[in-house]
Amino acid sequence: METQSLNIKRHYAKLSEKETDELVSAMAELIVNFIKQKRKGGASDENA
């Protein structure tokens, strides 16, 4: 049996410096909020 190759075509454009800064800030905020919730014993998906 022959293995089929998988061709992936990605659709994206290069971000501007402003867009990159906004993305980094948003991701940092998500990470910080996640860590704060974990420290507080916040509800997980299982307990929600």
PQR file with spaces between the fields and no chain letter, atoms N, CA, C, O and H, PARSE charges and radii, in Angstrom:
ATOM       1  N    MET     1       0.846   -1.181    0.000 -0.4000 1.5000
ATOM       2  CA   MET     1       0.000    0.000    0.000 -0.0000 2.0000
ATOM       3  C    MET     1       0.890    1.243    0.000  0.5500 1.7000
ATOM       4  O    MET     1       1.798    1.370    0.822 -0.5500 1.4000
ATOM       5  N    GLU     2       0.618    2.149   -0.929 -0.4000 1.5000
ATOM       6  CA   GLU     2       1.432    3.359   -1.058 -0.0000 2.0000
ATOM       7  C    GLU     2       0.950    4.434   -0.086  0.5500 1.7000
ATOM       8  O    GLU     2      -0.252    4.649    0.069 -0.5500 1.4000
ATOM       9  H    GLU     2      -0.119    2.045   -1.596  0.4000 1.0000
ATOM      10  N    THR     3       1.887    5.097    0.556 -0.4000 1.5000
ATOM      11  CA   THR     3       1.558    6.173    1.493 -0.0000 2.0000
ATOM      12  C    THR     3       1.364    7.471    0.726  0.5500 1.7000
ATOM      13  O    THR     3       2.194    7.846   -0.102 -0.5500 1.4000
ATOM      14  H    THR     3       2.864    4.923    0.430  0.4000 1.0000
ATOM      15  N    GLN     4       0.259    8.154    1.009 -0.4000 1.5000
ATOM      16  CA   GLN     4       0.005    9.435    0.354 -0.0000 2.0000
ATOM      17  C    GLN     4       0.725   10.541    1.107  0.5500 1.7000
ATOM      18  O    GLN     4       0.789   10.537    2.337 -0.5500 1.4000
ATOM      19  H    GLN     4      -0.416    7.850    1.681  0.4000 1.0000
ATOM      20  N    SER     5       1.268   11.489    0.348 -0.4000 1.5000
ATOM      21  CA   SER     5       1.912   12.624    1.006 -0.0000 2.0000
ATOM      22  C    SER     5       0.860   13.690    1.288  0.5500 1.7000
ATOM      23  O    SER     5      -0.116   13.834    0.551 -0.5500 1.4000
ATOM      24  H    SER     5       1.216   11.491   -0.651  0.4000 1.0000
ATOM      25  N    LEU     6       1.072   14.412    2.337 -0.4000 1.5000
ATOM      26  CA   LEU     6       0.142   15.449    2.762 -0.0000 2.0000
ATOM      27  C    LEU     6       0.725   16.807    2.400  0.5500 1.7000
ATOM      28  O    LEU     6       1.800   17.174    2.875 -0.5500 1.4000
ATOM      29  H    LEU     6       1.865   14.295    2.936  0.4000 1.0000
ATOM      30  N    ASN     7       0.026   17.541    1.570 -0.4000 1.5000
ATOM      31  CA   ASN     7       0.461   18.884    1.190 -0.0000 2.0000
ATOM      32  C    ASN     7      -0.324   19.901    1.994  0.5500 1.7000
ATOM      33  O    ASN     7      -1.555   19.923    1.956 -0.5500 1.4000
ATOM      34  H    ASN     7      -0.847   17.243    1.184  0.4000 1.0000
ATOM      35  N    ILE     8       0.387   20.734    2.713 -0.4000 1.5000
ATOM      36  CA   ILE     8      -0.248   21.761    3.534 -0.0000 2.0000
ATOM      37  C    ILE     8       0.072   23.120    2.931  0.5500 1.7000
ATOM      38  O    ILE     8       1.234   23.456    2.699 -0.5500 1.4000
ATOM      39  H    ILE     8       1.386   20.717    2.744  0.4000 1.0000
ATOM      40  N    LYS     9      -0.967   23.885    2.683 -0.4000 1.5000
ATOM      41  CA   LYS     9      -0.782   25.243    2.180 -0.0000 2.0000
ATOM      42  C    LYS     9      -1.184   26.199    3.288  0.5500 1.7000
ATOM      43  O    LYS     9      -2.327   26.183    3.745 -0.5500 1.4000
ATOM      44  H    LYS     9      -1.910   23.611    2.870  0.4000 1.0000
ATOM      45  N    ARG    10      -0.265   27.015    3.712 -0.4000 1.5000
ATOM      46  CA   ARG    10      -0.529   27.952    4.799 -0.0000 2.0000
ATOM      47  C    ARG    10      -0.877   29.319    4.221  0.5500 1.7000
ATOM      48  O    ARG    10      -0.270   29.780    3.255 -0.5500 1.4000
ATOM      49  H    ARG    10       0.663   27.028    3.341  0.4000 1.0000
ATOM      50  N    HIS    11      -1.862   29.946    4.832 -0.4000 1.5000
ATOM      51  CA   HIS    11      -2.309   31.265    4.388 -0.0000 2.0000
ATOM      52  C    HIS    11      -2.031   32.266    5.505  0.5500 1.7000
ATOM      53  O    HIS    11      -2.779   32.340    6.479 -0.5500 1.4000
ATOM      54  H    HIS    11      -2.356   29.571    5.616  0.4000 1.0000
ATOM      55  N    TYR    12      -0.989   33.008    5.364 -0.4000 1.5000
ATOM      56  CA   TYR    12      -0.668   34.019    6.363 -0.0000 2.0000
ATOM      57  C    TYR    12       0.124   35.142    5.711  0.5500 1.7000
ATOM      58  O    TYR    12       0.686   34.988    4.627 -0.5500 1.4000
ATOM      59  H    TYR    12      -0.381   32.947    4.572  0.4000 1.0000
ATOM      60  N    ALA    13       0.152   36.248    6.388 -0.4000 1.5000
ATOM      61  CA   ALA    13       0.920   37.398    5.915 -0.0000 2.0000
ATOM      62  C    ALA    13       1.824   37.856    7.049  0.5500 1.7000
ATOM      63  O    ALA    13       1.547   37.603    8.222 -0.5500 1.4000
ATOM      64  H    ALA    13      -0.304   36.373    7.269  0.4000 1.0000
ATOM      65  N    LYS    14       2.882   38.518    6.695 -0.4000 1.5000
ATOM      66  CA   LYS    14       3.808   39.029    7.697 -0.0000 2.0000
ATOM      67  C    LYS    14       3.121   40.122    8.508  0.5500 1.7000
ATOM      68  O    LYS    14       2.462   40.999    7.949 -0.5500 1.4000
ATOM      69  H    LYS    14       3.107   38.723    5.743  0.4000 1.0000
ATOM      70  N    LEU    15       3.279   40.064    9.833 -0.4000 1.5000
ATOM      71  CA   LEU    15       2.673   41.064   10.704 -0.0000 2.0000
ATOM      72  C    LEU    15       3.514   42.332   10.729  0.5500 1.7000
ATOM      73  O    LEU    15       4.738   42.292   10.611 -0.5500 1.4000
ATOM      74  H    LEU    15       3.814   39.351   10.287  0.4000 1.0000
ATOM      75  N    SER    16       2.834   43.446   10.883 -0.4000 1.5000
ATOM      76  CA   SER    16       3.550   44.711   11.047 -0.0000 2.0000
ATOM      77  C    SER    16       4.146   44.740   12.455  0.5500 1.7000
ATOM      78  O    SER    16       3.822   43.896   13.290 -0.5500 1.4000
ATOM      79  H    SER    16       1.839   43.479   10.979  0.4000 1.0000
ATOM      80  N    GLU    17       5.005   45.703   12.707 -0.4000 1.5000
ATOM      81  CA   GLU    17       5.609   45.819   14.039 -0.0000 2.0000
ATOM      82  C    GLU    17       4.530   46.061   15.089  0.5500 1.7000
ATOM      83  O    GLU    17       4.590   45.492   16.180 -0.5500 1.4000
ATOM      84  H    GLU    17       5.269   46.388   12.028  0.4000 1.0000
ATOM      85  N    LYS    18       3.546   46.896   14.773 -0.4000 1.5000
ATOM      86  CA   LYS    18       2.452   47.190   15.705 -0.0000 2.0000
ATOM      87  C    LYS    18       1.625   45.932   15.969  0.5500 1.7000
ATOM      88  O    LYS    18       1.281   45.648   17.116 -0.5500 1.4000
ATOM      89  H    LYS    18       3.497   47.357   13.887  0.4000 1.0000
ATOM      90  N    GLU    19       1.306   45.183   14.921 -0.4000 1.5000
ATOM      91  CA   GLU    19       0.530   43.949   15.085 -0.0000 2.0000
ATOM      92  C    GLU    19       1.298   42.926   15.916  0.5500 1.7000
ATOM      93  O    GLU    19       0.710   42.214   16.730 -0.5500 1.4000
ATOM      94  H    GLU    19       1.585   45.414   13.989  0.4000 1.0000
ATOM      95  N    THR    20       2.607   42.856   15.709 -0.4000 1.5000
ATOM      96  CA   THR    20       3.442   41.936   16.482 -0.0000 2.0000
ATOM      97  C    THR    20       3.430   42.320   17.958  0.5500 1.7000
ATOM      98  O    THR    20       3.283   41.457   18.823 -0.5500 1.4000
ATOM      99  H    THR    20       3.084   43.435   15.047  0.4000 1.0000
ATOM     100  N    ASP    21       3.582   43.608   18.248 -0.4000 1.5000
ATOM     101  CA   ASP    21       3.545   44.080   19.637 -0.0000 2.0000
ATOM     102  C    ASP    21       2.202   43.767   20.286  0.5500 1.7000
ATOM     103  O    ASP    21       2.155   43.340   21.440 -0.5500 1.4000
ATOM     104  H    ASP    21       3.701   44.309   17.546  0.4000 1.0000
ATOM     105  N    GLU    22       1.107   43.979   19.550 -0.4000 1.5000
ATOM     106  CA   GLU    22      -0.228   43.709   20.088 -0.0000 2.0000
ATOM     107  C    GLU    22      -0.417   42.221   20.360  0.5500 1.7000
ATOM     108  O    GLU    22      -0.995   41.842   21.378 -0.5500 1.4000
ATOM     109  H    GLU    22       1.145   44.326   18.613  0.4000 1.0000
ATOM     110  N    LEU    23       0.068   41.382   19.455 -0.4000 1.5000
ATOM     111  CA   LEU    23      -0.041   39.937   19.633 -0.0000 2.0000
ATOM     112  C    LEU    23       0.764   39.474   20.839  0.5500 1.7000
ATOM     113  O    LEU    23       0.281   38.678   21.644 -0.5500 1.4000
ATOM     114  H    LEU    23       0.538   41.690   18.627  0.4000 1.0000
ATOM     115  N    VAL    24       1.982   39.968   20.962 -0.4000 1.5000
ATOM     116  CA   VAL    24       2.839   39.589   22.095 -0.0000 2.0000
ATOM     117  C    VAL    24       2.200   40.029   23.409  0.5500 1.7000
ATOM     118  O    VAL    24       2.207   39.273   24.381 -0.5500 1.4000
ATOM     119  H    VAL    24       2.375   40.615   20.308  0.4000 1.0000
ATOM     120  N    SER    25       1.654   41.232   23.450 -0.4000 1.5000
ATOM     121  CA   SER    25       0.997   41.726   24.666 -0.0000 2.0000
ATOM     122  C    SER    25      -0.210   40.869   25.028  0.5500 1.7000
ATOM     123  O    SER    25      -0.407   40.525   26.194 -0.5500 1.4000
ATOM     124  H    SER    25       1.649   41.846   22.661  0.4000 1.0000
ATOM     125  N    ALA    26      -1.012   40.529   24.034 -0.4000 1.5000
ATOM     126  CA   ALA    26      -2.201   39.708   24.285 -0.0000 2.0000
ATOM     127  C    ALA    26      -1.811   38.323   24.792  0.5500 1.7000
ATOM     128  O    ALA    26      -2.436   37.808   25.719 -0.5500 1.4000
ATOM     129  H    ALA    26      -0.853   40.809   23.087  0.4000 1.0000
ATOM     130  N    MET    27      -0.787   37.715   24.197 -0.4000 1.5000
ATOM     131  CA   MET    27      -0.350   36.388   24.633 -0.0000 2.0000
ATOM     132  C    MET    27       0.232   36.442   26.040  0.5500 1.7000
ATOM     133  O    MET    27      -0.020   35.549   26.848 -0.5500 1.4000
ATOM     134  H    MET    27      -0.279   38.133   23.444  0.4000 1.0000
ATOM     135  N    ALA    28       1.005   37.478   26.339 -0.4000 1.5000
ATOM     136  CA   ALA    28       1.570   37.622   27.679 -0.0000 2.0000
ATOM     137  C    ALA    28       0.456   37.760   28.709  0.5500 1.7000
ATOM     138  O    ALA    28       0.526   37.168   29.786 -0.5500 1.4000
ATOM     139  H    ALA    28       1.209   38.203   25.682  0.4000 1.0000
ATOM     140  N    GLU    29      -0.571   38.538   28.382 -0.4000 1.5000
ATOM     141  CA   GLU    29      -1.699   38.718   29.296 -0.0000 2.0000
ATOM     142  C    GLU    29      -2.430   37.396   29.529  0.5500 1.7000
ATOM     143  O    GLU    29      -2.817   37.093   30.658 -0.5500 1.4000
ATOM     144  H    GLU    29      -0.628   39.019   27.507  0.4000 1.0000
ATOM     145  N    LEU    30      -2.621   36.613   28.476 -0.4000 1.5000
ATOM     146  CA   LEU    30      -3.267   35.307   28.626 -0.0000 2.0000
ATOM     147  C    LEU    30      -2.458   34.393   29.545  0.5500 1.7000
ATOM     148  O    LEU    30      -3.019   33.717   30.408 -0.5500 1.4000
ATOM     149  H    LEU    30      -2.307   36.859   27.559  0.4000 1.0000
ATOM     150  N    ILE    31      -1.149   34.376   29.355 -0.4000 1.5000
ATOM     151  CA   ILE    31      -0.284   33.516   30.168 -0.0000 2.0000
ATOM     152  C    ILE    31      -0.312   33.948   31.627  0.5500 1.7000
ATOM     153  O    ILE    31      -0.437   33.110   32.519 -0.5500 1.4000
ATOM     154  H    ILE    31      -0.694   34.925   28.654  0.4000 1.0000
ATOM     155  N    VAL    32      -0.196   35.253   31.878 -0.4000 1.5000
ATOM     156  CA   VAL    32      -0.213   35.767   33.250 -0.0000 2.0000
ATOM     157  C    VAL    32      -1.546   35.446   33.920  0.5500 1.7000
ATOM     158  O    VAL    32      -1.570   34.996   35.065 -0.5500 1.4000
ATOM     159  H    VAL    32      -0.095   35.934   31.153  0.4000 1.0000
ATOM     160  N    ASN    33      -2.651   35.674   33.218 -0.4000 1.5000
ATOM     161  CA   ASN    33      -3.965   35.379   33.790 -0.0000 2.0000
ATOM     162  C    ASN    33      -4.127   33.893   34.078  0.5500 1.7000
ATOM     163  O    ASN    33      -4.721   33.522   35.091 -0.5500 1.4000
ATOM     164  H    ASN    33      -2.631   36.040   32.287  0.4000 1.0000
ATOM     165  N    PHE    34      -3.609   33.038   33.204 -0.4000 1.5000
ATOM     166  CA   PHE    34      -3.676   31.596   33.421 -0.0000 2.0000
ATOM     167  C    PHE    34      -2.911   31.208   34.685  0.5500 1.7000
ATOM     168  O    PHE    34      -3.408   30.436   35.506 -0.5500 1.4000
ATOM     169  H    PHE    34      -3.127   33.339   32.382  0.4000 1.0000
ATOM     170  N    ILE    35      -1.704   31.745   34.836 -0.4000 1.5000
ATOM     171  CA   ILE    35      -0.889   31.427   36.012 -0.0000 2.0000
ATOM     172  C    ILE    35      -1.562   31.934   37.282  0.5500 1.7000
ATOM     173  O    ILE    35      -1.577   31.233   38.294 -0.5500 1.4000
ATOM     174  H    ILE    35      -1.301   32.371   34.169  0.4000 1.0000
ATOM     175  N    LYS    36      -2.115   33.138   37.242 -0.4000 1.5000
ATOM     176  CA   LYS    36      -2.807   33.683   38.416 -0.0000 2.0000
ATOM     177  C    LYS    36      -3.989   32.814   38.808  0.5500 1.7000
ATOM     178  O    LYS    36      -4.206   32.567   39.994 -0.5500 1.4000
ATOM     179  H    LYS    36      -2.103   33.708   36.420  0.4000 1.0000
ATOM     180  N    GLN    37      -4.760   32.343   37.829 -0.4000 1.5000
ATOM     181  CA   GLN    37      -5.912   31.487   38.115 -0.0000 2.0000
ATOM     182  C    GLN    37      -5.458   30.169   38.738  0.5500 1.7000
ATOM     183  O    GLN    37      -6.082   29.675   39.677 -0.5500 1.4000
ATOM     184  H    GLN    37      -4.583   32.544   36.865  0.4000 1.0000
ATOM     185  N    LYS    38      -4.374   29.604   38.216 -0.4000 1.5000
ATOM     186  CA   LYS    38      -3.862   28.344   38.759 -0.0000 2.0000
ATOM     187  C    LYS    38      -3.420   28.519   40.212  0.5500 1.7000
ATOM     188  O    LYS    38      -3.658   27.644   41.044 -0.5500 1.4000
ATOM     189  H    LYS    38      -3.867   30.005   37.453  0.4000 1.0000
ATOM     190  N    ARG    39      -2.775   29.650   40.518 -0.4000 1.5000
ATOM     191  CA   ARG    39      -2.313   29.900   41.892 -0.0000 2.0000
ATOM     192  C    ARG    39      -3.481   30.078   42.847  0.5500 1.7000
ATOM     193  O    ARG    39      -3.406   29.677   44.008 -0.5500 1.4000
ATOM     194  H    ARG    39      -2.582   30.361   39.842  0.4000 1.0000
ATOM     195  N    LYS    40      -4.570   30.682   42.357 -0.4000 1.5000
ATOM     196  CA   LYS    40      -5.753   30.899   43.193 -0.0000 2.0000
ATOM     197  C    LYS    40      -6.585   29.634   43.327  0.5500 1.7000
ATOM     198  O    LYS    40      -7.546   29.601   44.097 -0.5500 1.4000
ATOM     199  H    LYS    40      -4.631   31.008   41.413  0.4000 1.0000
ATOM     200  N    GLY    41      -6.225   28.600   42.589 -0.4000 1.5000
ATOM     201  CA   GLY    41      -7.029   27.391   42.604 -0.0000 2.0000
ATOM     202  C    GLY    41      -8.294   27.575   41.794  0.5500 1.7000
ATOM     203  O    GLY    41      -9.347   27.026   42.121 -0.5500 1.4000
ATOM     204  H    GLY    41      -5.445   28.628   41.964  0.4000 1.0000
ATOM     205  N    GLY    42      -8.177   28.359   40.729 -0.4000 1.5000
ATOM     206  CA   GLY    42      -9.320   28.669   39.875 -0.0000 2.0000
ATOM     207  C    GLY    42      -9.928   27.418   39.273  0.5500 1.7000
ATOM     208  O    GLY    42      -9.292   26.366   39.205 -0.5500 1.4000
ATOM     209  H    GLY    42      -7.322   28.806   40.464  0.4000 1.0000
ATOM     210  N    ALA    43     -11.165   27.553   38.840 -0.4000 1.5000
ATOM     211  CA   ALA    43     -11.890   26.424   38.266 -0.0000 2.0000
ATOM     212  C    ALA    43     -11.223   25.988   36.970  0.5500 1.7000
ATOM     213  O    ALA    43     -10.887   26.812   36.119 -0.5500 1.4000
ATOM     214  H    ALA    43     -11.681   28.407   38.895  0.4000 1.0000
ATOM     215  N    SER    44     -11.040   24.696   36.837 -0.4000 1.5000
ATOM     216  CA   SER    44     -10.530   24.156   35.588 -0.0000 2.0000
ATOM     217  C    SER    44     -11.714   23.725   34.742  0.5500 1.7000
ATOM     218  O    SER    44     -12.861   23.833   35.176 -0.5500 1.4000
ATOM     219  H    SER    44     -11.314   24.027   37.528  0.4000 1.0000
ATOM     220  N    ASP    45     -11.446   23.240   33.546 -0.4000 1.5000
ATOM     221  CA   ASP    45     -12.523   22.774   32.678 -0.0000 2.0000
ATOM     222  C    ASP    45     -13.312   21.651   33.335  0.5500 1.7000
ATOM     223  O    ASP    45     -14.522   21.540   33.136 -0.5500 1.4000
ATOM     224  H    ASP    45     -10.514   23.153   33.193  0.4000 1.0000
ATOM     225  N    GLU    46     -12.637   20.823   34.112 -0.4000 1.5000
ATOM     226  CA   GLU    46     -13.300   19.701   34.761 -0.0000 2.0000
ATOM     227  C    GLU    46     -14.252   20.167   35.853  0.5500 1.7000
ATOM     228  O    GLU    46     -15.291   19.545   36.072 -0.5500 1.4000
ATOM     229  H    GLU    46     -11.654   20.913   34.274  0.4000 1.0000
ATOM     230  N    ASN    47     -13.909   21.258   36.545 -0.4000 1.5000
ATOM     231  CA   ASN    47     -14.704   21.719   37.679 -0.0000 2.0000
ATOM     232  C    ASN    47     -15.660   22.844   37.326  0.5500 1.7000
ATOM     233  O    ASN    47     -16.446   23.268   38.174 -0.5500 1.4000
ATOM     234  H    ASN    47     -13.065   21.763   36.367  0.4000 1.0000
ATOM     235  N    ALA    48     -15.613   23.332   36.112 -0.4000 1.5000
ATOM     236  CA   ALA    48     -16.448   24.477   35.730 -0.0000 2.0000
ATOM     237  C    ALA    48     -17.900   24.093   35.586  0.5500 1.7000
ATOM     238  O    ALA    48     -18.734   24.941   35.269 -0.5500 1.4000
ATOM     239  H    ALA    48     -14.975   22.987   35.424  0.4000 1.0000
